[in-house]
Amino acid sequence: MKTLENLSSSEQLVVKGYGFIGFTPPGNLVTRVMNGWRKYLQVPRAERLQWRVGDPRDWDDGYVAREGGEYDQKDFFHYRPHLYALLDHAGVDYGEHLEWLCDLDRLWEYCRMSFQKIVFQLNTILPDYDLYRRFQSPVARSRHVIRLLSYNNDLQPGKLLGKAHVDRNFGTFQIFETHPALSLEIGSERISYRPKPGQVLVFTGGKAELLTEGKLKGVKHVITVPDDFIAKKGEARQSIVFFAHVYI
């Protein structure tokens, strides 16, 4: 009989709602993407706002600034491969950031292929839901997105940076974070995420629970600065996340 520790990542998703998979993007991509993100954040805000090029009702393209409220004071950047066409259409000169965008594209593809392996395994465990075909559909492919974040709040111990929520997508990779803050709420238990070298955290979202009639659970999570954490004044928490979708 398998123990929890010996389960595959897909079996962990079914049993626990989260797990870890091997994740080693080539070419130091994560560091390159983070360096490009920090360089982009040095661009004057008025120029950054020109990069909000998607549908105003949909935050999944380009740059978004959030400045209101007690929490969620953060900058977003959303990358999907069609971003180039949207930037061209909006007349945005992205030449200075082209290398960064290329790195984002490579990381996006690596994430997509990594998540595809998970869905393939899930399809054998839960064959009634046609998960692999739904993940591979052109509609789903156009929705997979990398999100870069920079939290602008002071990182005071115990500070709430993002309220508890369940992601709307099928599954999430927590790829990188500069400061510990992510916690998963599994039943009555809160599990603080700590990175593992060569691995990435994966957990399921609202679409997974809806599509599988609850056999996969949408995992609630929250961003809170740990009580024992001390950051330098004015230091931002930055992270990289990948959201994977399926066609419903």
Secondary structure, 3 states (H helix, E strand, C coil): CCCHHHCCHHHHHHHCCEEEEECCCHHHHHHHHHHHHHHHHCCCHHHHHCCCCCCCCCCCCEEEEECCCCCCCEEEEEECCCHHHHHHHHCCCCHHHHHHHHHHHHHHHHHHHHHHHHHHHHHHHCHHHCHHHHHHCHHHHCCCEEEEEEECCCCCCCCEEEEEEECCCCEEEEEEECCCCEEEEECCEEEECCCCCCEEEEEECHHHHHHCCCCCCCCEEEEECCCCCCCCCCCCEEEEEEEECCCC
